[in-house]
Amino acid sequence: MHDDLMTARTTTDAEEEFRDFAYIVSHDLAGPVRSMVAFSQILKEQIGENLTDDDQLHLDLIVDSGQKLTEMIQGLLAFSRLNTVPRVSTVCDLEIVMARCYMEAQPRLDATKGLLNYPRMPEITADPARMFTLFYAVIDNALKFRRDDAAPDIRIQVEEKPDCWLFRVSDNGVGIDPMFYDDVFRPLRKLHTDDAYPGVGMGLTLARKIVIQHGGQIWLEPSGRGGGLMVAFTLTKAS
């Protein structure tokens, strides 16, 4: 009994230390990185035509790397906040959440002639802000990893279970090799180069964390539509 208590305390202390570390690193690094990018851009503008090709390349690399680091910091900060900011528990209309997601995704859907179809969404007890982050992260993932030869076709299915709702979000994109299904939920883990698909690999990490916080499970399957991916997850009716 004593050993179990000590193990629990050690685990809790380690989790708190990690949360503090993630927040400090992500929050305190943001300022210097912004300064690095801003002053590099100012330098490019001031020197202008006097830059050699090599100088131009080096400054571009500094700016691009700084902007990517900023995205990584923002992703870590968002992940840290999921652990440190108290979770709201209230009646959440997922129909409103999906309307917000659709509005946010609409410019990219229009640009790619994509489709996002979903049925009437239920009400659950959950944190509305985190539900938006969850659903948009999954939709954003489907839009990001689309095929070059096909417009995005994202479909959401909802199934009521005795104690939870089961959601399936399928796409017709490039898909993922099943051997990497677990990897995509890890922070900052990317399966593609930045040139192929931009981003820092935090979307499904945040989605997984939110699902677990609301008493659910999340997993990946082939979409069954000639390629593509299906992100399936459950959310308890009263979390």
Long-range contacts (C-beta under 8 A, 24 or more apart in sequence): 15-83, 19-80, 19-83, 19-84, 22-76, 22-77, 22-79, 22-80, 22-83, 23-77, 23-80, 23-81, 23-84, 25-73, 25-76, 26-73, 26-74, 26-76, 26-77, 26-80, 27-77, 29-69, 29-73, 30-70, 30-73, 30-74, 30-77, 33-66, 33-69, 33-70, 33-73, 34-70, 36-62, 36-66, 37-62, 37-63, 37-66, 37-67, 37-70, 40-66, 68-194, 68-200, 71-199, 71-200, 72-188, 72-200, 72-202, 75-187, 75-188, 75-200, 75-201, 75-202, 75-205, 75-206, 76-187, 76-188, 76-202, 78-133, 78-202, 78-206, 79-187, 79-202, 79-205, 79-206, 79-209, 82-130, 82-206, 82-209, 82-210, 82-213, 83-209, 87-127, 87-130, 87-213, 88-127, 88-128, 88-129, 88-130, 89-125, 89-126, 89-127, 89-239, 90-125, 90-126, 90-127, 90-128, 91-123, 91-124, 91-125, 92-123, 92-124, 92-125, 92-126, 92-127, 92-128, 92-131, 93-121, 93-123, 94-121, 94-122, 94-123, 94-124, 94-131, 94-135, 95-120, 95-121, 96-128, 97-121, 97-128, 97-131, 97-132, 97-135, 98-135, 98-156, 100-132, 100-136, 101-132, 101-135, 101-136, 101-139, 104-136, 105-136, 105-139, 105-140, 105-143, 108-143, 109-143, 109-152, 112-143, 112-146, 112-151, 112-152, 113-151, 114-143, 114-146, 114-151, 114-152, 114-153, 114-154, 115-151, 115-152, 115-153, 115-154, 116-152, 116-154, 116-156, 117-154, 117-155, 117-156, 118-155, 118-156, 118-158, 119-156, 119-157, 119-158, 120-158, 121-158, 122-158, 122-160, 122-165, 124-165, 124-235, 124-236, 124-237, 124-238, 124-239, 125-236, 125-237, 125-238, 125-239, 126-214, 126-235, 126-239, 127-213, 127-214, 130-210, 130-213, 130-214, 131-210, 133-206, 133-207, 133-210, 134-206, 134-207, 134-210, 134-211, 134-233, 135-169, 137-203, 137-204, 137-206, 137-207, 138-169, 138-203, 138-204, 138-207, 138-231, 139-169, 140-203, 141-203, 141-204, 141-229, 141-231, 142-169, 142-171, 142-173, 142-229, 142-231, 144-197, 144-198, 144-199, 144-203, 145-171, 145-173, 145-174, 145-175, 145-192, 145-197, 145-229, 146-171, 146-172, 146-173, 146-174, 147-172, 147-173, 147-174, 147-227, 153-225, 161-234, 163-236, 163-237, 164-215, 164-216, 164-234, 164-235, 164-236, 164-237, 165-234, 165-235, 165-237, 166-232, 166-233, 166-234, 167-232, 167-233, 167-234, 167-235, 168-230, 168-231, 168-232, 169-230, 169-231, 169-232, 170-223, 170-224, 170-225, 170-228, 170-229, 170-230, 170-231, 171-223, 171-228, 171-229, 171-230, 172-223, 172-225, 172-226, 172-227, 172-228, 173-227, 173-228, 173-229, 174-227, 174-228, 175-222, 175-223, 175-227, 175-228, 175-229, 176-220, 176-229, 178-220, 178-222, 181-219, 181-220, 184-220, 185-218, 204-231, 207-231, 207-233, 211-235, 213-239, 214-239, 215-239
